Amino acid sequence: MIYTVTFNPSLDYVVHMKTFTAGDINRAEQEMIYPGGKGINVSLVLGNLHIPSKMLGFIAGFTGREIERLAKANGGDTDFIVLDEGCSRINLKVSADDETAVNGMGPHIPEEKLQALLTQIDTLKAGDTLVLAGSIPSDIPDDIYEQILKRLQGRGIRVVVDATGDLLKNVIKYKPFLIKPNNFELGELFSVDLHTDEEITVCAKQLQAMGARNVLVSLGGDGALLLGEDGQVYRRQSPNGTLVNSVGAGDSMVAGFLAGFEASKGDLNEALKMGISAGSASAFHEWLATEDDIKEVYAAL
């Protein structure tokens, strides 16, 4: 079983308009509401590819109930912990001349609820996969990912970490199965600007030397580079297409990678191809890619 953790899920309210004028009344021409959060996105795309997963995390209030309802309506399997106070956050995304986002704060997570999540994670078994994705709320210990990986050491559980900065850097010593920085995040880890595949590979090898097994570096419209635990560098370009929405593309890449790895029984080149297919397919559509969307991109690679 694959489990995904989203510490601070959101209700994403997306509005489209021709122009956005600050300080004035703006009227939406189109609007959508989605369940948001990196772990949730990973689970939903896995579900679209017929791979079961379970969503873990915290929800609160009427917005939390709607996040769970929408996740289930889109095929998700949830086991969220319900908080007694507050409301899950609403993230506003305005698509006009430019893209503007206002992200909410989210509810307070009491210590006993955090411990309840850790108890859930303790039930994972050898062969399971845990995906830790995204930032964490300010009132949760900033070493929470590190705590989780330490608890799982030696239990045969594959861990995927999609995070940035110290949140990522501090877990690498626990040998996560996969990490997925983008090229900018990878450069920030080493205080350098990365421009070429060779430069990216050098930094990826440093992360692998620190403990990461597979390093998947997303490159936006230029595809992705994978430094595999077999020591090989795998590189694929993105297919041609029109960018519609970049939100969720990286999460879709993680889901596609896991799906490809599972279907091919560990073929890293196939895992990368499926990762690129799912990530690109989501980027080319308004929301997360369906199985047909992914198959269409896959056939074009």
C-alpha positions as CSV (number, residue, x, y, z in Angstrom):
1,M,0.0,0.0,0.0
2,I,1.1,3.5,-0.7
3,Y,0.3,6.2,2.0
4,T,0.6,9.9,1.4
5,V,0.8,12.5,4.1
6,T,-0.5,16.1,3.7
7,F,0.0,18.1,6.9
8,N,-1.9,21.2,5.8
9,P,-4.4,20.3,3.1
10,S,-6.5,23.0,1.4
11,L,-9.7,23.8,-0.4
12,D,-8.4,25.3,-3.6
13,Y,-10.7,28.0,-5.0
14,V,-9.5,28.7,-8.6
15,V,-11.0,31.7,-10.5
16,H,-10.3,32.8,-14.1
17,M,-10.8,36.3,-15.5
18,K,-9.4,38.3,-18.4
19,T,-7.7,40.9,-16.3
20,F,-7.1,41.4,-12.5
21,T,-7.0,44.9,-11.2
22,A,-5.7,45.4,-7.6
23,G,-7.9,47.7,-5.4
24,D,-11.0,47.2,-7.6
25,I,-13.9,44.7,-7.8
26,N,-13.0,41.8,-10.1
27,R,-15.5,39.4,-11.4
28,A,-14.7,35.8,-12.2
29,E,-15.6,34.3,-15.6
30,Q,-15.0,30.7,-14.5
31,E,-14.4,29.1,-11.1
32,M,-13.5,25.7,-9.8
33,I,-13.0,24.2,-6.3
34,Y,-10.6,21.3,-5.8
35,P,-9.1,19.4,-2.8
36,G,-5.5,20.7,-2.5
37,G,-2.3,19.5,-1.0
38,K,0.7,17.7,-2.5
39,G,0.0,14.3,-0.9
40,I,-3.6,14.5,-1.9
41,N,-2.6,15.2,-5.5
42,V,-0.2,12.2,-5.5
43,S,-2.9,9.9,-4.2
44,L,-5.5,11.1,-6.7
45,V,-3.2,10.6,-9.7
46,L,-2.2,7.2,-8.4
47,G,-5.9,6.4,-8.2
48,N,-6.4,7.5,-11.8
49,L,-3.8,5.0,-12.7
50,H,-5.6,2.3,-10.7
51,I,-3.0,2.1,-7.9
52,P,-4.5,2.1,-4.5
53,S,-3.2,4.6,-1.9
54,K,-4.5,6.1,1.4
55,M,-4.4,9.8,2.3
56,L,-3.3,10.7,5.8
57,G,-3.2,14.2,7.3
58,F,-5.4,16.6,9.2
59,I,-8.7,18.2,8.4
60,A,-10.8,20.7,10.4
61,G,-14.2,22.4,10.1
62,F,-16.5,22.7,7.2
63,T,-13.6,23.2,4.7
64,G,-12.0,20.0,6.0
65,R,-15.2,18.1,5.5
66,E,-15.4,19.4,1.9
67,I,-11.8,18.5,1.2
68,E,-12.5,14.9,2.3
69,R,-15.8,14.8,0.3
70,L,-14.1,16.0,-2.9
71,A,-11.1,13.7,-2.4
72,K,-13.5,10.7,-2.1
73,A,-15.6,12.0,-5.0
74,N,-12.5,11.8,-7.1
75,G,-11.7,8.3,-6.2
76,G,-9.5,8.9,-3.1
77,D,-9.3,6.7,0.0
78,T,-8.9,8.9,3.1
79,D,-8.0,8.3,6.7
80,F,-7.6,11.9,7.8
81,I,-7.4,12.9,11.5
82,V,-10.2,15.4,12.3
83,L,-9.2,18.3,14.5
84,D,-11.6,19.6,17.1
85,E,-11.1,23.3,16.4
86,G,-10.5,25.6,13.5
87,C,-10.9,25.1,9.7
88,S,-8.7,23.7,7.0
89,R,-7.3,26.5,4.9
90,I,-8.7,27.9,1.7
91,N,-6.2,28.8,-1.0
92,L,-7.3,31.3,-3.6
93,K,-5.7,31.1,-7.0
94,V,-6.4,33.9,-9.6
95,S,-5.6,33.2,-13.2
96,A,-5.7,36.4,-15.3
97,D,-2.9,38.3,-17.0
98,D,-0.6,36.6,-14.5
99,E,-1.2,33.9,-11.9
100,T,-1.8,35.1,-8.3
101,A,-2.2,33.0,-5.3
102,V,-3.2,33.7,-1.7
103,N,-2.7,30.7,0.6
104,G,-4.4,30.4,3.9
105,M,-2.7,29.5,7.2
106,G,-4.6,26.4,8.3
107,P,-5.6,25.2,11.8
108,H,-3.6,24.6,14.9
109,I,-2.5,21.0,15.3
110,P,-2.4,19.9,18.9
111,E,0.4,17.6,20.1
112,E,-2.0,14.7,20.8
113,K,-3.3,14.9,17.2
114,L,0.2,14.8,15.9
115,Q,0.9,11.8,18.0
116,A,-2.2,10.1,16.5
117,L,-0.7,10.6,13.0
118,L,2.6,9.1,14.1
119,T,0.7,6.1,15.5
120,Q,-1.0,5.7,12.1
121,I,2.4,5.7,10.4
122,D,3.7,3.2,12.9
123,T,1.2,0.6,11.4
124,L,2.9,0.6,8.0
125,K,4.4,-2.7,7.0
126,A,7.4,-3.9,5.1
127,G,6.9,-3.3,1.4
128,D,4.6,-0.2,1.9
129,T,5.5,3.2,0.5
130,L,5.1,6.5,2.4
131,V,5.1,9.8,0.5
132,L,5.9,12.9,2.5
133,A,5.1,15.9,0.4
134,G,5.1,19.7,0.8
135,S,5.7,22.2,3.6
136,I,4.5,21.8,7.2
137,P,2.4,24.2,9.4
138,S,4.4,26.5,11.6
139,D,3.2,24.9,14.8
140,I,4.5,21.4,13.9
141,P,8.2,20.7,14.8
142,D,10.4,21.6,11.9
143,D,12.1,18.2,12.1
144,I,8.9,16.2,11.8
145,Y,10.0,14.6,8.5
146,E,13.2,13.6,10.2
147,Q,11.3,12.1,13.1
148,I,9.2,10.0,10.8
149,L,12.0,8.6,8.8
150,K,13.9,7.8,12.0
151,R,10.8,5.8,13.2
152,L,10.7,3.9,10.0
153,Q,14.4,2.9,9.8
154,G,15.1,-0.7,9.1
155,R,11.4,-1.7,8.6
156,G,11.6,-2.2,4.8
157,I,9.3,0.8,4.0
158,R,10.1,2.9,1.0
159,V,9.9,6.6,1.7
160,V,9.5,9.4,-0.9
161,V,10.2,13.0,0.2
162,D,9.1,16.0,-1.9
163,A,10.2,19.0,0.1
164,T,12.6,21.9,0.1
165,G,15.5,23.3,2.1
166,D,16.4,21.8,5.5
167,L,13.1,19.9,5.5
168,L,14.6,17.8,2.7
169,K,18.3,18.0,3.5
170,N,17.9,16.7,7.1
171,V,16.2,13.5,6.0
172,I,18.7,12.4,3.4
173,K,20.8,10.6,5.9
174,Y,17.9,8.2,6.5
175,K,18.3,6.9,2.9
176,P,14.8,7.8,1.4
177,F,13.9,5.8,-1.7
178,L,13.2,8.9,-3.7
179,I,13.6,12.6,-3.4
180,K,12.2,15.1,-6.0
181,P,13.7,18.6,-5.9
182,N,13.3,20.8,-9.0
183,N,16.4,22.3,-10.5
184,F,16.0,25.6,-8.5
185,E,15.5,23.8,-5.2
186,L,18.5,21.6,-5.9
187,G,20.6,24.6,-6.6
188,E,19.4,26.3,-3.4
189,L,20.6,23.3,-1.3
190,F,24.2,23.9,-2.5
191,S,23.9,27.7,-3.0
192,V,24.6,27.5,-6.7
193,D,22.8,28.3,-9.9
194,L,22.3,25.2,-12.1
195,H,22.1,25.5,-15.9
196,T,23.3,22.3,-17.5
197,D,22.6,18.6,-17.1
198,E,26.2,18.1,-16.0
199,E,25.8,20.7,-13.2
200,I,22.6,19.1,-12.0
201,T,24.1,15.7,-12.1
202,V,27.0,16.8,-9.9
203,C,24.6,18.1,-7.2
204,A,22.4,15.0,-7.5
205,K,25.4,12.8,-6.9
206,Q,26.2,14.8,-3.8
207,L,22.7,14.1,-2.5
208,Q,23.1,10.4,-3.4
209,A,26.4,10.3,-1.5
210,M,24.6,11.8,1.5
211,G,22.1,8.9,1.4
212,A,19.4,9.5,-1.1
213,R,18.8,6.4,-3.2
214,N,17.1,7.9,-6.3
215,V,17.2,11.6,-7.1
216,L,14.5,12.9,-9.5
217,V,15.1,16.5,-10.6
218,S,12.1,18.1,-12.3
219,L,13.1,20.7,-14.9
220,G,9.7,22.2,-15.8
221,G,9.3,22.4,-19.6
222,D,12.6,20.7,-20.1
223,G,11.5,17.4,-18.6
224,A,13.4,15.7,-15.8
225,L,16.7,14.1,-14.9
226,L,16.9,11.0,-12.7
227,L,20.1,9.8,-10.9
228,G,19.2,6.2,-10.2
229,E,20.4,4.1,-7.3
230,D,22.1,2.0,-10.0
231,G,24.4,4.9,-10.6
232,Q,23.0,5.6,-14.1
233,V,21.7,9.0,-15.2
234,Y,18.4,8.9,-17.0
235,R,17.2,12.0,-18.9
236,R,13.9,12.7,-20.7
237,Q,12.5,15.8,-22.4
238,S,8.9,16.9,-21.9
239,P,6.6,16.5,-24.9
240,N,5.2,19.4,-26.7
241,G,2.1,20.9,-25.3
242,T,0.5,24.1,-23.9
243,L,1.0,24.8,-20.2
244,V,-2.5,25.3,-18.7
245,N,-1.7,24.9,-14.9
246,S,1.5,24.0,-13.3
247,V,0.0,23.3,-9.9
248,G,0.1,19.6,-9.2
249,A,2.4,18.8,-12.1
250,G,5.3,17.9,-9.7
251,D,3.0,15.8,-7.6
252,S,1.7,14.0,-10.7
253,M,5.3,13.3,-11.6
254,V,5.9,11.5,-8.3
255,A,2.7,9.5,-8.8
256,G,3.7,8.6,-12.3
257,F,7.2,7.6,-11.2
258,L,5.8,5.3,-8.5
259,A,3.2,3.8,-10.9
260,G,5.9,3.2,-13.6
261,F,8.3,1.7,-11.0
262,E,5.6,-0.7,-9.8
263,A,4.3,-1.7,-13.2
264,S,7.8,-2.4,-14.6
265,K,9.0,-4.1,-11.4
266,G,11.8,-1.6,-10.8
267,D,12.8,-0.3,-14.2
268,L,14.0,3.2,-13.5
269,N,13.9,4.3,-17.2
270,E,10.2,3.3,-17.4
271,A,9.5,5.0,-14.0
272,L,11.0,8.2,-15.4
273,K,8.9,7.9,-18.6
274,M,5.7,7.5,-16.6
275,G,6.7,10.3,-14.3
276,I,7.2,12.7,-17.2
277,S,4.0,11.5,-18.8
278,A,1.9,12.1,-15.7
279,G,3.6,15.4,-14.8
280,S,3.2,16.8,-18.3
281,A,-0.4,15.6,-18.7
282,S,-1.4,17.5,-15.5
283,A,0.4,20.6,-16.7
284,F,-1.5,20.5,-20.0
285,H,-4.9,20.3,-18.3
286,E,-6.9,22.4,-15.9
287,W,-6.5,19.9,-13.0
288,L,-4.9,16.6,-12.3
289,A,-4.4,14.3,-15.3
290,T,-6.7,11.3,-15.9
291,E,-5.5,7.9,-17.1
292,D,-6.4,8.8,-20.7
293,D,-4.5,12.1,-20.5
294,I,-1.4,10.3,-19.2
295,K,-1.6,7.5,-21.9
296,E,-1.8,10.2,-24.6
297,V,1.4,11.9,-23.4
298,Y,3.1,8.5,-22.8
299,A,2.4,7.5,-26.4
300,A,4.1,10.7,-27.7
301,L,7.4,10.2,-25.8
